[in-house]
Structures are given as structure tokens and as C-alpha cells.
């Protein structure tokens, strides 16, 4: 019995030491998440979002039973959601959205009810609370594409239509026309992310033929060229990327001030980590405090006056309707 007690005490000491060591070795990152008002609509994944002025817009997606057409706007000053005019097209997931000159644009995606890839596009006017159809996307049917806006144009590219894609197109609301631009260099991809910093469009992450892609590109609209940036994975002899764990699919991309961000998604497991990008000439990533809600994939994000919000998404069979605000420069607060 005495020997048994000694052994048990030794095990307890080792366990306590390892537990304390793990706690002490856990890195503390900068940034803090605060839970805000839940979406008034149903929980969902694969939704789409865009911003107009100080208002974030979110809609569509899949709730586990049906492909949705409802749309909502979020007022950050009131921390409240209001339903707006329903999307006029077919309910869908994995669509793209952007805003130009005070109007929102939504199109492409996947109609799961009929197993169709889509190419229709619609314009939302907040002044009238109405949607109108615009010219179909000239790039053709697809889902899992990316989009962003630069100046007075919107940009849509990559995705999947039975094949992985890398073409890119611009939409000019003044002419109502789509024009093909230079395709993104490097890998084809679907379920990537995009964001805008300083008048450039950035695209990274995603999957190409079952492989997570690690190349990273930014688009210059004035020259219609793509510039390759540092890879987002440990793929070289350089030490800068030794701790990078950025590759993923179905994450969210957003920007605030002069930084870009990639968060959530999947890379063999559902992720909650968050990475901040400092653009050239620095061209490096820094890990921030992880998302404090349930880790998830196929969420959406939007930025309002440098306020960052993330909502909806999926983990296993569970969909979400919670909303979180991220303050990337705040000190982490476990109680808030």
C-alpha cells in the first residue's frame, strides 16, 4: 500500500507539472472578441455578405433543411438586425457579394435543391429596399468564388463549376457590363478568401483539386496585374513562415484600417485561429487571439467603420446565428 501511495503521488506531481507547464507555455495573442446580438433569422452556413456605408448586410445560405432567400441588415450602433427585401433569385449557398457606389451586388452560388451552379446576379438599392436583376455573370456558372470592390467596379473570380477556376471578371455598374480581366496567377481554387487594403485586392487560401493552396496574390486594377506575395505556408527555407498555419478552405477574409485578416475555416479540422496581414513592404502575418465562439466553417464577415463582425457558419451538423465583434488591437479579456 505504501508503494502504491508513493506511485500515485508521483503520478499526481507529474500530471500537475505538465498541466502547469502547458498553461504557462500557451501563447497569449493580441485581440479580443465580444459577443453581440444574435441574428434574428435562422441559423445557417454558406451565407453571403456585403457592406454599404455603416450597415452590414447578410443573407442566403443553408439552414440544414432548405436553401434560403432571406436577407438582413445589421446596425452596429443599435446592435440590432432588421429584415430587408428578400433576395429575388433562387435560394443558394457559396455566392459572392460586393458593394459599389452605395449599392450591393450578389450572384453566382450553388442551388442545392436542384444541384445547379448559378450565374445570375442582382443589385440591391438600400434607398428603395429593392433588388433588381443585372447582367448575368459572363464568367459562367460557379460557386465558391471570391469577390471584392476597387474604385467604381466589382471583381469576381475563381470558384468551381465541375472544374476548378482561376479566371477573373470586373463589373461596371455605370455600363452594366462584365469584362474579363487578367486571371489570377498561380493555382486555381475554390472556397478561398479575399480582402482589400490600400486600393489593392488580395486573394489567398482555398482548395485546388483536393489540395490546400498556399500561394498569395494581390491585384492592381490600374495595371490589370497580379503580384505574387510571400506564401502562407512553411514551403521554403526562409524562417518567416516557420509558424504559419494559414492554409485552409471556407474561411473568412476581411480588412480593417491598413491590415487584412484570415480566420476560421477548415484544414483537416474546423479552425478558430485568426491571422493578421501587414501588406508590402512588410508582407508578413501575425497570429491574433483565436475566435471565441464555437470554431466553424462557411461563416461570413463584414467591417463597419473599422469594426469587424463575424456571424453564422457551421460545425458538423450544427449551424450558427451568433454574432461576434473582433477588436484586433485590444488586450485579450477572458470575461468579455
N, C-alpha and C positions, 0 to 999 in steps of 0.2 A: 504493500500500500504506500509506503513512504517513497519507493522508487517511482510509483505511478504519479504521486503528487508532484515530485520533482520534475518529471517529464511534462506534466500538464502545465506547470508554472513556466517551464522553459518555452513551451509552445505559445503560451499567452504572451510572454515577453517578446518573442519573435514576431508574433502577429501584431502586437501593439507597435513595435518598432517600424514594421513595414507599413502599417496604416499611417503612422505619423510621417514617415518618410514620403509616402505617396502624397499626403496632404501638403507637405512642405515643398515638394517638387512640382506640384500643379501650378502651371504658369498663370499669372494674372494679367489679363489683357485690358486695354483701354476701350471704353464704350459701355453704354447702358441701355437696356431695353425696358420699356414701360408698357403695360397692358392698357389698351384703350377700349372704346365702346365696340362691342361685337357688331358685326354686320347684321342688319335687320332681316336680310334674306336668308335662304337656306345655305347650309354649309356646302362646299363644293371644291373641286380641283380643276385645273386646266382652264381657269378664267382668263380674262384679258383686262388690261388697264391702260389709262392714259390720263394726262393732267391738262386742265385748261385754267390758267390763272392760278387762283388759290384753292382750287377744287380738284379732288381726285375722283376719277370715275372707274367703276369696276363692274363687270358683268359676264354673262355667258358661263360656260363650264359644265361640269357633270356632277350630279349630286348622289350618284350611286344607283339611280333609277332612271333618270332621263337627262337629255341634253337641254340645257337651259337657254332662255332668251331674255331673262330679266336683266335690268341694268340699274345701278345705284350710284349716287354721288356722296362723297364724304366731305363734310365741313370740319376742318381741324379746329377752328375757333370754338365751335359748339360741341365738338367731339360727337357728332351725330351723322346718321345716314338718312338719305331721302331717296325713295324710288323715283326714277325718271321714266320716260317713254321707253317701252320695251323695244329691243332690237328687232328690226323687221325681217331679217333673214332667217335662215334655218338655225336652230339651236346647235351649238358646236363647242368643241374644246380646241386648245392649241392654236387659236387665232392670233393675229398681231394687231396692235393698236398704236397710234401716234397722234399728235396734235400739231396743227399748223394754223397760225393766224386766228386763234380763238375758236377753232372747231376741231372736233375729234374724228378720227377715222379708224374703222375696224373692218377687217376682212380676212380671207383665207380660213384655214382651220379644217377640222375633221368632224363630219356628221356621222356619229357612231350609230345612229338609228338606221341609216341606210348604207353605212360603210362607204361613204363618199369623201374624197378630198375636194376642197372648195376653193373657188377663186373670186367669188363675189365680194364687193366692197361697198361700204356705206359711210356717210358723213353725218355727224351729229352736231346740231346747232343749239347751244345752251340758251340762246336768246328766245328761241321758239319751242324748245324742248321737243324737237322733231328730228327724225332720221330721214335721209334721202339716199337712194342708191346712186352710186357714181360708176364710172367706167370699171369694168371687170379688170382684175389684176392681169396684166399682159404676160406675166411670167408663168401663168397657168396654175392649176390646182396644186395645193400643198398644205401641209400642216407642220408645226414645229419650226416655223421660220423666225427671224428676228426683224425688228424694226427700230427706227429712230428718226428724229427730225433734225434738220440743219437748215437754218435760214427759213426760206419760204417753201421748202419741199419736205416731203416724207420719203423715207427709204425703207425698202423691204427686200430681204434676200435670204438665201439658204433654205433649209427645210427638207421635206421628204414627200414624194408623190409616188412611191413604189421604188424610186431611186433616190439616193442622197444627192443634194443640190448645193451649188455654190454661186449661182447667178444672183445679180442684184439689179434692182429697178428703183427709179425715182418717180414720185408723183407730184405734179404741179397743180395745185387747186385752181390757179388762175386760168390755165388752159384746159384743165380736166383730163390731162393725158398722162399715161405712163411711158417712161423712156428707159430703155436698158442702159445701164452704166457698166463700168468695168467690174467683172466678177471678183469676189474676194479671192485673194491669193491663198495658197496652201490648201488645207483639207476642205473637202465637202463636209457638211454637218447638218444635223437637226437637233432641236432642243438645246440650242446654245443660248447665250445671253448677250445683251448689248447695253451700252450706256453712252452718254455724251459728256465730254469735258472740253471746254475752251474751243468750241466750234468744230471738233472732230468727233466722228462716230467710231466707237470701239466695239469689237466683236471677239468673243472667246468662249471656251468650253464647248460642250456638245459631244455628239457621237457620230462617227463615220464608219459604216459597215461593221458595227458592233464594237468598235474601239473608241475609247475616250480620246479626244483630240487635245493637244497641248500647245498648238500654235496660237498666236495672239496678234491681232491686226487692228490698225486704225485707218479710217477713211478720210481723205481730204477732198471735199466737194469742189474746191476751186480748181484742182488739178485732175480730178477724177482718178486718183491713185490710192493704192493701199500700201501702207508701210508696215513691215514686219517688226514686232517688238519682242522683248525677251519672252521665251517660253514660260508657261505657267506650271511647269513640272520639272523635277530633277532629271534633266535629259542631257546635261553637259558636264564638263569638268569644272566649270565655274562654281564657286561656292555660294553665289547669291540665292540659288534655288534649292539648297540642301533641305530646307524645312518646308518647302512648298507642298501644299495638299489642296490645290485649287481645281484640278480637273474634275469634271462632273457633268451630268446632264440634268435637265429640268430644274435648274437653279433659278435664282432671280438676279438681275443686274439692275443697278440704279446708280445715280450720281448725286452728289451734294457738294456745293461750293466748287472746289477745284480737285475733287477726288472721285474715283469710281469705286464701286463695290460689287462683289460677287458673294452670294450667300445661298444656303440651303441646297436642295437637290439630292442627287444620288450618285454614288460611285462604288457600287457593290453593297452599300448600306445607305440608309437615309441619313443625311448630314444636317448638322446645325451650325457648322462653322461659318465664319464671316471674314472676308479678306478685303482690305482697303488698298486701292491702287493709286500711286503717285506718278503722274504722267511724265513723259520726257521733259527735261533731260535726266530725271531720276530713274523712271521706268522700273520701279520695284514695288512689291506687295508687302503689306504688313498684316499679320493676323490680329483681329479685333475680338472683343467679347462675343462669344457664341450666342446665337438666338436663344432666348429664354423660354419660348413656348415649346411645344412638342416638335421635335425635328420633323421635317416634312419635305415633300417634293411637289412640283407643279403649283406653287404659290404665285402671287403677284405682288408687285411693289410699286410705289409711286412716291415722288418727292414734291413737297409743297413748301416754298419759302425756306429751303434747306432743312425742312422737317422730313424725315424718312419714315415711311409706313410699309408694313408687310402684312398681308392677310391671306386667308383661305389656304388651300393646299390639301395634301393627302399623306397619310402614313398607314400602310397596309390597307385595310378596308375602311379606315376612318377618314372622314373629310372634316374640314375645319371652317369656322366662321369668325374666329377671333382676330383681333387687330392689334398690332404691336408697333410702337414708335421706337425708333433707334436713334440715339444721340451718340455719334461716333467718338466725340471728344470728351464725353463725361466720364467721371470715375465710376467704376462698377459699384452698384449698390444692390446687395442681395435682397433687400427688403423693398425695392422699388424698381 
